[in-house]
Amino acid sequence: MSPAAFPSSSSTRNYVATVVGVIATGVLCFYSALTQSGPTVDEIVYVMLAVLVRTTIADEIARRWN
């Protein structure tokens, strides 16, 4: 992978969004594992994947459109 593919700064919009998304997913899964009621870890991961796949596709389409 070329060096240009990596963010040049930790304040890059995509980098920050990725870090926040990963932390939020981890917190949700951790919370779900600790509680007796509510969604299971599998359900949270499934919903997050469903949302993030669509977001990634929309972002890629928008990037190519410009």
Z-matrix of the N, CA and C atoms (Angstrom, degrees):
N
C 1 1.434
C 2 1.522 1 108.11
N 3 1.310 2 116.35 1 138.36
C 4 1.456 3 120.04 2 -177.56
C 5 1.524 4 111.16 3 -75.12
N 6 1.330 5 117.12 4 152.78
C 7 1.466 6 120.41 5 178.54
C 8 1.527 7 112.54 6 -60.77
N 9 1.330 8 117.69 7 -25.07
C 10 1.461 9 120.63 8 -179.64
C 11 1.527 10 111.74 9 -68.79
N 12 1.326 11 117.77 10 -18.85
C 13 1.461 12 120.84 11 -179.41
C 14 1.523 13 111.87 12 -75.55
N 15 1.319 14 118.01 13 -19.42
C 16 1.454 15 121.56 14 -179.84
C 17 1.527 16 109.56 15 -90.28
N 18 1.337 17 117.16 16 148.41
C 19 1.466 18 118.62 17 -179.69
C 20 1.523 19 111.17 18 -65.03
N 21 1.321 20 114.97 19 140.37
C 22 1.460 21 119.24 20 179.88
C 23 1.520 22 111.52 21 -82.12
N 24 1.318 23 116.64 22 -13.18
C 25 1.455 24 120.98 23 -178.04
C 26 1.521 25 109.33 24 -148.17
N 27 1.319 26 116.08 25 150.71
C 28 1.461 27 119.05 26 177.96
C 29 1.521 28 111.81 27 -77.11
N 30 1.327 29 118.08 28 -2.65
C 31 1.462 30 120.92 29 176.82
C 32 1.527 31 112.22 30 -100.35
N 33 1.326 32 117.63 31 7.95
C 34 1.451 33 121.50 32 176.70
C 35 1.525 34 109.09 33 -62.24
N 36 1.322 35 116.61 34 138.39
C 37 1.462 36 122.53 35 -175.26
C 38 1.517 37 112.39 36 -55.25
N 39 1.313 38 118.12 37 -47.47
C 40 1.468 39 121.30 38 -178.75
C 41 1.524 40 111.75 39 -66.96
N 42 1.316 41 117.00 40 -37.44
C 43 1.466 42 120.95 41 179.41
C 44 1.523 43 110.79 42 -64.53
N 45 1.318 44 116.31 43 -46.72
C 46 1.464 45 120.79 44 -179.88
C 47 1.521 46 110.30 45 -63.69
N 48 1.327 47 117.51 46 -42.99
C 49 1.464 48 120.99 47 179.60
C 50 1.522 49 111.04 48 -62.61
N 51 1.316 50 117.51 49 -39.23
C 52 1.460 51 121.16 50 179.05
C 53 1.520 52 111.35 51 -66.42
N 54 1.309 53 117.13 52 -45.45
C 55 1.466 54 120.86 53 -179.95
C 56 1.524 55 110.73 54 -62.81
N 57 1.321 56 117.28 55 -44.70
C 58 1.466 57 120.89 56 179.30
C 59 1.523 58 110.51 57 -63.65
N 60 1.324 59 117.95 58 -40.85
C 61 1.461 60 121.08 59 178.73
C 62 1.515 61 112.87 60 -63.97
N 63 1.313 62 116.76 61 -41.92
C 64 1.467 63 120.71 62 179.65
C 65 1.528 64 110.59 63 -66.74
N 66 1.325 65 116.77 64 -43.04
C 67 1.466 66 119.88 65 179.00
C 68 1.526 67 110.65 66 -65.11
N 69 1.325 68 117.70 67 -42.69
C 70 1.467 69 120.87 68 179.78
C 71 1.521 70 111.36 69 -62.89
N 72 1.321 71 117.28 70 -41.23
C 73 1.463 72 120.47 71 177.93
C 74 1.520 73 110.67 72 -64.46
N 75 1.313 74 117.17 73 -42.71
C 76 1.462 75 120.58 74 177.77
C 77 1.514 76 112.73 75 -62.06
N 78 1.331 77 116.75 76 -41.68
C 79 1.467 78 120.57 77 178.92
C 80 1.521 79 110.58 78 -64.67
N 81 1.331 80 117.37 79 -43.36
C 82 1.466 81 120.27 80 178.54
C 83 1.524 82 111.60 81 -61.74
N 84 1.315 83 117.05 82 -44.33
C 85 1.468 84 120.32 83 179.56
C 86 1.526 85 111.01 84 -66.05
N 87 1.318 86 117.73 85 -40.13
C 88 1.461 87 121.56 86 178.41
C 89 1.526 88 110.62 87 -63.94
N 90 1.329 89 116.79 88 -44.92
C 91 1.464 90 121.19 89 178.14
C 92 1.525 91 110.84 90 -61.84
N 93 1.320 92 116.47 91 -43.26
C 94 1.463 93 120.57 92 -179.61
C 95 1.519 94 111.55 93 -64.30
N 96 1.314 95 117.01 94 -35.74
C 97 1.464 96 120.27 95 179.78
C 98 1.526 97 111.51 96 -70.25
N 99 1.329 98 117.74 97 -28.17
C 100 1.462 99 121.12 98 -178.07
C 101 1.524 100 113.76 99 -84.38
N 102 1.332 101 117.74 100 -28.27
C 103 1.460 102 120.48 101 -175.48
C 104 1.518 103 110.91 102 -91.03
N 105 1.327 104 115.14 103 153.28
C 106 1.464 105 120.88 104 178.89
C 107 1.524 106 111.75 105 -86.54
N 108 1.319 107 117.48 106 -27.41
C 109 1.460 108 120.66 107 -179.82
C 110 1.521 109 109.24 108 -114.21
N 111 1.309 110 115.87 109 172.77
C 112 1.449 111 119.95 110 179.82
C 113 1.518 112 111.00 111 96.38
N 114 1.314 113 116.07 112 -173.31
C 115 1.464 114 119.56 113 -177.74
C 116 1.527 115 111.96 114 -68.85
N 117 1.316 116 114.90 115 150.54
C 118 1.462 117 119.94 116 177.38
C 119 1.524 118 109.45 117 -82.41
N 120 1.312 119 116.27 118 167.68
C 121 1.465 120 121.11 119 178.19
C 122 1.526 121 109.84 120 -60.68
N 123 1.326 122 117.36 121 -41.23
C 124 1.466 123 120.85 122 179.34
C 125 1.525 124 111.50 123 -60.74
N 126 1.331 125 117.17 124 -42.07
C 127 1.462 126 120.63 125 179.66
C 128 1.524 127 111.23 126 -65.21
N 129 1.319 128 116.89 127 -40.82
C 130 1.465 129 120.31 128 179.19
C 131 1.522 130 110.60 129 -64.58
N 132 1.318 131 116.91 130 -45.25
C 133 1.471 132 120.26 131 179.70
C 134 1.523 133 110.45 132 -62.96
N 135 1.331 134 117.68 133 -41.33
C 136 1.465 135 121.45 134 179.27
C 137 1.531 136 110.73 135 -61.72
N 138 1.328 137 116.93 136 -46.45
C 139 1.467 138 120.49 137 -179.65
C 140 1.523 139 110.64 138 -65.26
N 141 1.330 140 117.35 139 -43.21
C 142 1.461 141 120.11 140 179.55
C 143 1.530 142 111.26 141 -62.66
N 144 1.326 143 116.96 142 -41.43
C 145 1.465 144 119.73 143 177.24
C 146 1.519 145 111.11 144 -63.92
N 147 1.328 146 117.02 145 -42.18
C 148 1.461 147 120.28 146 179.62
C 149 1.527 148 110.97 147 -61.31
N 150 1.312 149 116.92 148 -40.89
C 151 1.464 150 120.68 149 179.92
C 152 1.526 151 110.81 150 -71.93
N 153 1.327 152 117.01 151 -46.79
C 154 1.463 153 120.15 152 -174.83
C 155 1.525 154 113.11 153 -69.37
N 156 1.328 155 117.73 154 -33.44
C 157 1.470 156 119.65 155 177.74
C 158 1.522 157 109.66 156 -64.79
N 159 1.317 158 116.69 157 -44.78
C 160 1.469 159 119.57 158 178.61
C 161 1.527 160 111.38 159 -65.30
N 162 1.312 161 117.50 160 -39.13
C 163 1.456 162 121.31 161 178.28
C 164 1.522 163 110.96 162 -64.36
N 165 1.318 164 116.73 163 -42.02
C 166 1.462 165 121.12 164 178.98
C 167 1.522 166 111.21 165 -64.00
N 168 1.319 167 116.80 166 -43.02
C 169 1.468 168 120.62 167 178.68
C 170 1.525 169 110.32 168 -63.25
N 171 1.335 170 117.35 169 -45.00
C 172 1.464 171 120.64 170 179.45
C 173 1.527 172 111.06 171 -63.28
N 174 1.323 173 117.50 172 -39.99
C 175 1.459 174 121.19 173 178.68
C 176 1.525 175 110.86 174 -64.88
N 177 1.315 176 116.54 175 -40.52
C 178 1.470 177 120.39 176 179.46
C 179 1.525 178 111.18 177 -66.76
N 180 1.321 179 116.89 178 -41.10
C 181 1.471 180 120.27 179 177.51
C 182 1.523 181 110.05 180 -63.42
N 183 1.334 182 117.08 181 -44.24
C 184 1.466 183 120.58 182 179.66
C 185 1.523 184 111.21 183 -64.39
N 186 1.326 185 117.26 184 -37.92
C 187 1.468 186 120.65 185 179.58
C 188 1.520 187 110.95 186 -65.80
N 189 1.323 188 116.65 187 -41.06
C 190 1.469 189 119.99 188 -179.59
C 191 1.523 190 111.97 189 -74.73
N 192 1.338 191 116.96 190 -27.48
C 193 1.461 192 121.04 191 -179.74
C 194 1.527 193 110.17 192 -67.34
N 195 1.338 194 116.41 193 -36.69
C 196 1.466 195 120.48 194 -179.40
C 197 1.457 196 108.93 195 -75.07
